[in-house]
Structure formats: C-alpha cells, structure tokens
Amino acid sequence: MNRFESHVICMITLLIIVGILAISLSVAANWDILQKQDPEIRDYMSVTFTSANNGWAVGVAPLELDYPGFIGYTTDGGATWNKAEIDIDAQLARVYFLDENHGWATGEKGKIVATTNGKDWEIQTSKVDNPLKGIHFVNKDVGFAVGANDTILSTKTGGRTWKVVQGGVIGAVGDDEATMYNAIQFLDESTGWIAGVHVVPLVSQNSIIQKTVDGGQNWDTQETGTEDVLEDIFFVDDKHGWAVGENGLILHTSNGGEKWTAQASGTEETLRSIRFTDKFMGWAVGGDLGVGVIVHTNDGGKKWEVQDPGDPMIQGFQMNSVSALDKQVWLAGGNGVILRLK
C-alpha cells in the first residue's frame, strides 16, 4: 500500500467516524434533560402538562412506607418539582388534567385523588379497592376510570360520586377469568376506548381494546390479533389511534378501531405510554428495570426509530410516561427523570 492509498483510507475512516458521531449527537440532541433524579428518589409513573410551564406528575415514593403515593407539580416547565401537600397511602399510576385547575389521579387500592384549583388535592370515594390504572374526563363533570378485574367507573359529578359500571370486585389472583384495563381515552361524551388484556388462567391471554359510542353504557370489543398486555391507548381524532404494550407492541388504526394492525417499533421492551402531536408525529416510551426506551415516528408509525436520551445514566431508568401539548413534549420515568423535547 502506497502513501496515497493509506491517506485515502485514513480519510474515509475519519469521515465514517465523524458521520457516526454526527448521527449520535443529532439523536442525543433531541432532548433536554431537565431532571436526572427526584430529590427524594421518587419514581414518576405519569406526567401531564396544561401549559409550557405548568405540569403535574404522580408516582411512587418508596422511602415513604406509610404514604407511598406521590403528586408533584412544576411551574417552570419541568425544571423543578414540588410535592403536593397530601398524604396518600397507595401508589399512584396515572394523572389526567382537563385544564389548569381540574385534575385527577388514580392508583392502588382504588384511589382517586382530585383537585379543582391545581394545587389542593382531596381523596374521592371510588367504591372499589382494585388498582385503578386509567382515568379520563370529558369535561369537569363527566369522567371515567378503569382498572383491574373488569373495573369501569363513571361519574357525572366531577368525581364527588362514582358509579361502578362494571367489575370492581377483587378476584382471586391467578384463579379467575378477568379483564385488566390499563388505559382509557374519550373524544367526547359518547365516543371512547379502553385497552388492556383479557386473561383466562391456564387457557389464554389476549390483548383487548373496547369502544363505546354511547358514553360507556355499552362496550364493543375490537379485534387486535395479539396476546400482549396493552398499557396505553391514544387517538388524535375519531379515526387515527395507537395502542402500545408488551414486547414493543404498537397497534395502529385509521378507521376508529374497525381494524388494528401492528407497526414495527424497533424495540422488544414493554411500551407504557404513547402520545401524538398530530396524526404523523408521535412518541412512545417504556422499558423495564434497568432499561429505558424512547421511540419516535414522524410518519404516523410507518417507521419508528429508537432515540437516545443523551445520557448513559438516563438510559438505565424505565420511562413511564409521555405528555404532549401542541408541539411540546415531555417524558417522565424512574427516579424522577424528566426530559423535554428541544
């Protein structure tokens, strides 16, 4: 090999390295790391924002043995978080805000916690002891909550009183046939979807999505063709929706759920939360103990790509929730990790 050939090979190698670094840096540059760790080492299970500055997170405070439920709020876009002044004796799984003032959170032991001013919280009576995993309000009066053992709850009083629409009875774990609902979304007072898994012990397990067009009085099961547990569901309109779950599963519909098809997510980790800013631009997050994952699409899910959060430490935390408001996006996860899209 002469000097010229050696020089050419070195230049090509250098260009390849530079290209790889540029790609890595561009991926890492997608996210601002607002918080690497909650001061009290709390896990954030769900996050939501109602403006560029105001947001709420709920989750688990493992060091608080008597009151492991946590509600946090931020007024600076997620850079700093404060704990709400309420003691909650159950872990919290999901938070939903209708506007700046009206919010609700759900969790273990049938807990539903509500606020009407965005600051002060009070515990509502759900009438069930089952874990509640999903909650959604159409307006400040009409709302729904779902959870384990076929549980569907509804309210027309902002949660001051709840009605058990279905389920609500604690079953013998591993013994009874049951549906576990993990997520719920309504587009208006009539149309909504719930997602989870239906299990017949020792016989079968199937992903489940159900739709209502009469305000939750009746639910029709939609065929998914899969058996993985679904963790979240999100619709941008009455036709385009996605559901995510175990083994990197992403399901998509373009006709309101009449047909669901799988999209290749690029990961085998459990996906726990999904949001879109329009019918093309979306993010899903998940992972498990010691592993976090972020996947992104800009074409409605025809192609999903795994994104690097930009810090090796962050990659080790399970990502639990994504919140989207207009074109702004926040992620939350284990140890109180908070990321914001640049």
C-alpha positions in Angstrom: 0.0 0.0 0.0 1.5 3.3 -1.1 1.3 6.6 0.9 -1.6 7.9 -1.3 -3.8 4.8 -0.7 -3.0 4.9 3.0 -4.0 8.6 3.1 -7.3 7.8 1.3 -8.2 5.0 3.7 -7.5 7.2 6.7 -9.7 10.0 5.3 -12.5 7.5 4.6 -12.2 6.1 8.1 -12.2 9.6 9.6 -15.3 10.6 7.6 -17.1 7.5 8.8 -16.2 8.2 12.4 -17.3 11.8 12.0 -20.6 10.7 10.4 -21.3 8.3 13.2 -20.6 10.9 15.8 -22.8 13.4 14.0 -25.7 11.0 13.9 -25.2 10.1 17.6 -25.0 13.8 18.6 -28.1 14.7 16.5 -30.1 11.9 18.2 -28.9 12.8 21.6 -29.6 16.5 20.9 -33.4 15.7 20.6 -33.9 16.0 24.4 -33.1 18.4 27.2 -32.6 16.6 30.5 -34.5 18.8 33.0 -34.1 16.4 35.9 -31.9 13.4 36.3 -33.2 12.4 39.7 -36.0 13.4 42.0 -34.5 14.8 45.3 -36.3 12.1 47.3 -35.7 9.4 44.7 -39.3 9.1 43.7 -40.5 7.2 40.6 -42.7 9.3 38.2 -45.3 7.0 36.7 -47.3 9.6 34.8 -46.9 13.2 33.8 -49.1 15.8 32.1 -48.8 19.5 31.2 -51.5 22.1 30.6 -49.2 24.9 29.5 -45.5 25.4 28.7 -44.8 26.0 32.4 -47.5 24.1 34.4 -47.3 20.3 34.8 -48.0 17.5 37.3 -46.5 14.1 37.9 -47.7 11.2 40.0 -46.0 8.1 41.2 -44.3 6.2 44.0 -42.3 7.5 47.0 -40.6 4.2 48.0 -39.0 5.7 51.1 -42.4 6.7 52.5 -43.7 3.4 53.7 -47.0 4.7 55.1 -47.8 7.1 52.3 -46.1 5.9 49.1 -48.4 7.9 46.8 -46.7 11.0 45.3 -48.1 14.0 43.5 -45.6 16.6 42.2 -46.1 19.9 40.3 -43.9 22.3 38.4 -44.4 25.9 37.4 -41.2 26.2 35.3 -41.8 23.7 32.6 -40.4 20.7 34.4 -37.0 22.1 35.6 -38.0 21.9 39.3 -40.7 19.9 41.1 -42.6 20.4 44.4 -44.6 17.8 46.3 -48.3 18.5 46.8 -49.3 18.7 50.5 -51.4 15.5 50.8 -50.7 12.1 52.3 -51.7 9.2 50.1 -51.5 5.6 51.4 -51.3 4.0 47.9 -49.0 4.2 44.9 -50.4 6.4 42.1 -50.3 5.2 38.4 -51.9 7.9 36.2 -52.7 11.6 36.2 -55.1 13.5 33.9 -55.8 17.2 33.8 -58.7 18.7 31.9 -57.4 22.3 32.3 -55.1 24.3 34.6 -57.5 23.7 37.6 -59.2 20.4 37.2 -57.1 17.2 37.6 -57.4 13.7 38.8 -55.0 10.8 39.7 -55.6 7.1 40.1 -53.7 4.3 41.8 -53.6 1.3 44.0 -56.4 0.5 46.5 -59.0 2.2 44.2 -57.5 5.6 45.0 -58.8 8.6 43.1 -57.4 11.9 44.1 -58.7 15.2 42.7 -58.0 18.9 42.6 -60.3 21.8 41.5 -57.6 24.6 41.7 -54.5 22.7 40.5 -52.9 22.9 44.0 -55.0 21.4 46.8 -55.9 17.8 46.5 -58.5 15.6 48.1 -59.3 11.9 48.0 -62.5 10.8 46.3 -64.5 7.7 47.1 -64.3 5.3 44.2 -66.3 2.5 45.8 -63.7 -0.1 44.7 -60.5 -1.5 46.2 -59.0 -2.7 42.9 -56.0 -0.9 41.4 -57.1 1.8 39.0 -54.8 2.3 36.0 -56.5 4.8 33.8 -58.6 8.0 34.1 -60.1 10.4 31.6 -62.6 13.3 31.9 -64.6 14.7 29.0 -65.5 17.9 30.9 -65.3 19.0 34.6 -68.3 16.8 35.4 -68.2 13.7 33.2 -65.3 11.2 33.7 -64.3 7.6 33.6 -61.8 5.4 35.4 -60.6 1.8 34.7 -58.6 -0.8 36.4 -58.1 -4.4 37.4 -60.8 -7.1 37.5 -63.0 -5.7 34.7 -63.4 -2.4 36.6 -65.0 0.5 34.8 -66.2 3.5 36.8 -68.1 6.6 35.7 -69.0 10.0 37.3 -71.2 12.9 36.3 -70.3 15.0 39.3 -66.6 15.6 38.8 -65.8 12.6 40.9 -67.7 13.6 44.0 -69.7 10.4 43.4 -68.6 7.4 41.3 -70.7 4.7 39.8 -69.4 1.1 39.3 -70.4 0.4 35.7 -68.6 -2.9 35.5 -66.5 -5.2 37.7 -65.0 -3.7 40.8 -64.8 -7.0 42.7 -61.4 -8.2 43.8 -60.8 -11.7 42.4 -58.6 -14.5 43.4 -55.3 -13.7 41.6 -54.4 -16.3 39.1 -57.7 -18.2 39.5 -60.4 -16.1 37.9 -61.1 -15.1 34.3 -60.7 -11.3 34.2 -60.0 -8.3 32.1 -57.4 -5.8 33.3 -57.9 -2.3 31.9 -54.8 -0.1 31.8 -55.8 2.9 29.8 -58.8 4.9 28.7 -59.5 7.9 26.4 -62.7 9.7 25.3 -63.0 12.1 22.4 -66.4 13.4 23.6 -69.2 12.4 25.9 -70.1 9.5 23.6 -67.0 8.0 22.0 -64.2 6.4 23.9 -61.8 3.4 24.0 -60.2 1.3 26.8 -57.3 -1.0 26.5 -55.7 -3.8 28.5 -55.6 -7.6 28.5 -58.2 -10.4 28.9 -56.9 -13.5 30.8 -58.3 -16.9 31.2 -55.9 -18.6 33.6 -54.0 -21.6 32.1 -56.0 -21.2 28.9 -55.5 -18.0 27.0 -54.4 -14.3 27.1 -55.4 -11.7 24.6 -54.8 -8.0 24.1 -58.1 -6.2 24.4 -59.4 -2.9 23.0 -63.1 -1.9 23.5 -65.0 1.0 22.1 -68.1 2.8 23.3 -70.3 5.2 21.3 -72.9 5.7 24.0 -71.0 7.2 26.8 -69.8 4.0 28.3 -73.1 2.2 28.7 -72.1 -0.4 26.2 -68.6 -1.5 25.0 -67.8 -3.4 21.8 -64.6 -5.5 21.7 -62.3 -4.7 18.7 -60.1 -7.4 17.2 -56.4 -7.0 17.9 -54.9 -10.3 16.8 -52.3 -10.2 19.6 -51.9 -11.5 23.1 -49.6 -8.9 24.8 -50.8 -6.7 27.6 -51.7 -3.3 26.3 -50.5 -0.4 28.6 -51.8 2.7 26.8 -54.1 3.9 24.0 -54.2 7.3 22.2 -56.4 8.8 19.5 -55.7 12.0 17.7 -59.2 12.0 16.1 -62.1 9.6 15.6 -60.2 7.6 13.1 -56.5 7.6 13.9 -55.3 5.8 17.0 -52.5 3.8 18.5 -52.1 1.3 21.4 -48.9 0.1 23.0 -47.8 -2.7 25.3 -45.6 -5.7 26.0 -42.7 -6.8 23.7 -42.6 -3.4 21.9 -46.1 -3.8 20.6 -47.6 -0.9 18.7 -51.0 -1.3 17.2 -52.5 1.3 14.8 -55.9 2.0 13.3 -57.0 4.5 10.7 -60.7 3.7 10.9 -61.7 4.1 14.5 -60.6 0.6 15.5 -62.5 -1.4 13.0 -59.1 -2.8 12.0 -55.9 -2.7 14.1 -52.5 -3.6 12.6 -49.1 -3.9 14.2 -46.3 -1.4 13.5 -42.6 -2.3 13.9 -41.5 -0.4 17.0 -37.8 -1.2 16.8 -37.7 -2.5 20.4 -38.8 -5.5 22.3 -39.1 -3.6 25.6 -42.6 -3.0 27.1 -44.0 0.3 25.8 -46.0 2.0 28.6 -47.2 5.3 27.2 -47.8 6.9 23.7 -48.8 10.4 22.5 -49.0 12.1 19.2 -49.0 15.9 18.4 -50.8 15.2 15.1 -51.5 12.1 13.1 -47.9 11.9 11.9 -45.6 13.0 14.8 -45.5 10.7 17.9 -43.5 9.2 20.7 -43.8 6.0 22.8 -41.8 5.2 25.9 -41.2 2.3 28.1 -38.6 -0.2 29.3 -38.2 -2.2 32.5 -35.9 -2.4 35.5 -32.5 -1.1 34.4 -33.6 -0.2 30.9 -35.4 2.7 29.4 -36.6 3.2 25.8 -37.9 6.1 23.6 -39.2 5.5 20.1 -40.3 8.2 17.7 -42.1 8.5 14.4 -42.8 11.4 12.0 -44.9 9.5 9.5 -47.7 8.1 11.6 -45.8 5.0 12.6 -44.8 3.6 9.2 -41.3 3.8 10.6 -40.4 4.1 14.3 -36.8 4.9 15.4 -35.2 4.4 18.9 -33.9 7.7 20.3 -31.0 8.2 22.6 -31.9 10.4 25.7 -28.4 11.8 25.6 -27.0 10.4 28.9 -26.0 6.8 29.7 -27.4 7.2 33.2 -30.8 8.1 31.8 -30.8 5.0 29.6 -30.8 2.9 32.8 -34.2 4.3 34.0 -37.5 2.9 32.9 -39.5 5.5 31.0 -43.1 5.6 32.1 -45.0 8.5 30.5 -45.1 10.9 27.7 -47.1 14.2 27.7 -47.7 16.2 24.5 -49.1 19.8 24.3 -49.2 21.4 20.9 -45.7 20.8 19.7 -44.1 20.4 23.1 -43.3 17.0 24.5 -42.2 15.8 28.0 -41.1 12.4 29.2 -41.0 11.0 32.8 -39.6 7.9 34.3 -38.0 6.1 37.1 -36.1 8.1 39.8 -37.9 11.2 38.7 -36.3 11.5 35.3 -37.8 14.4 33.3 -36.9 15.1 29.6 -38.3 17.8 27.3 -38.1 17.8 23.5 -35.8 20.6 22.2 
